[in-house]
Amino acid sequence: ERALLRSMPVRSFEGSPVGVGAIVRLEEDDGERLVFVVPAGGGPRVELEGVSIQFVTPAAPLGAALLGCVVDDGFELSIKGRQREASVLEIA
């Protein structure tokens, strides 16, 4: 999985919809969080310079909901039977 991440091309998603490789700042009911959309190996959270980043894949409910979103898009999803609302604040 680390090799896959190392081989991912780095690109800017500024002005583009969310895709694999994007880092997304979300606002949810319980605050903000950062999500990194990866092709495989989702699930873990990493701490980088005091900031927590969650890895998600397009196969995960959150990853699937994010794909194609642009800044200011809002969406709903159900995780473990709980409805959540979120909006995209920033894409990098």
C-alpha positions as CSV (number, residue, x, y, z in Angstrom):
1,E,0.0,0.0,0.0
2,R,2.8,2.4,0.8
3,A,4.4,1.6,-2.6
4,L,1.1,2.5,-4.3
5,L,0.9,5.8,-2.5
6,R,4.5,6.6,-3.4
7,S,3.7,5.9,-7.1
8,M,0.7,8.2,-7.2
9,P,1.3,11.2,-9.3
10,V,0.9,14.5,-7.4
11,R,-1.4,17.0,-8.9
12,S,-3.4,20.0,-7.9
13,F,-7.2,19.7,-7.6
14,E,-7.8,23.4,-7.3
15,G,-10.8,24.2,-9.4
16,S,-11.4,20.5,-10.2
17,P,-13.8,18.0,-8.8
18,V,-12.7,15.5,-6.2
19,G,-10.8,12.5,-7.5
20,V,-8.3,9.9,-6.4
21,G,-5.3,11.8,-5.0
22,A,-7.3,14.7,-3.7
23,I,-7.1,16.0,-0.1
24,V,-10.5,17.4,0.9
25,R,-11.4,19.6,3.8
26,L,-15.0,18.8,4.9
27,E,-17.4,20.4,7.3
28,E,-19.7,18.0,9.1
29,D,-22.2,18.1,11.9
30,D,-19.4,17.7,14.4
31,G,-16.7,19.9,12.9
32,E,-14.1,19.9,10.2
33,R,-11.8,17.1,9.0
34,L,-9.3,16.3,6.3
35,V,-9.8,13.3,4.0
36,F,-7.2,11.9,1.5
37,V,-8.8,10.0,-1.3
38,V,-6.5,7.0,-2.1
39,P,-6.9,4.2,-4.6
40,A,-6.4,1.5,-2.0
41,G,-5.5,1.1,1.7
42,G,-8.3,3.4,3.1
43,G,-9.3,3.4,6.7
44,P,-6.3,4.6,8.7
45,R,-5.9,8.1,10.1
46,V,-2.4,9.7,10.1
47,E,-1.2,12.6,12.1
48,L,0.9,15.1,10.1
49,E,2.2,18.2,11.8
50,G,-0.6,18.0,14.4
51,V,-3.3,17.6,11.8
52,S,-5.3,14.3,11.5
53,I,-6.0,13.1,7.9
54,Q,-8.3,10.1,7.2
55,F,-7.5,7.9,4.2
56,V,-10.6,6.8,2.2
57,T,-11.0,4.9,-1.0
58,P,-13.6,5.4,-3.7
59,A,-15.2,2.1,-2.6
60,A,-15.9,3.5,0.9
61,P,-19.2,5.3,1.5
62,L,-17.5,8.6,2.2
63,G,-15.1,8.2,-0.8
64,A,-17.9,7.4,-3.2
65,A,-19.9,10.4,-2.0
66,L,-16.9,12.7,-2.5
67,L,-16.0,11.7,-6.0
68,G,-17.0,14.4,-8.4
69,C,-17.8,16.9,-5.7
70,V,-16.6,20.5,-6.0
71,V,-16.1,23.2,-3.4
72,D,-19.4,24.2,-1.7
73,D,-21.1,20.9,-2.7
74,G,-23.1,19.3,0.1
75,F,-24.1,15.7,0.5
76,E,-25.6,13.2,2.8
77,L,-24.4,9.7,3.6
78,S,-25.3,6.9,6.0
79,I,-22.4,5.3,7.9
80,K,-23.2,2.5,10.4
81,G,-26.9,3.4,10.3
82,R,-26.2,7.1,11.1
83,Q,-27.2,9.8,8.6
84,R,-24.5,12.5,8.2
85,E,-24.4,15.7,6.3
86,A,-21.2,17.2,5.0
87,S,-20.0,19.9,2.7
88,V,-16.8,20.4,0.8
89,L,-14.9,23.4,2.0
90,E,-11.6,23.0,0.1
91,I,-10.0,20.6,-2.4
92,A,-6.2,20.3,-2.8
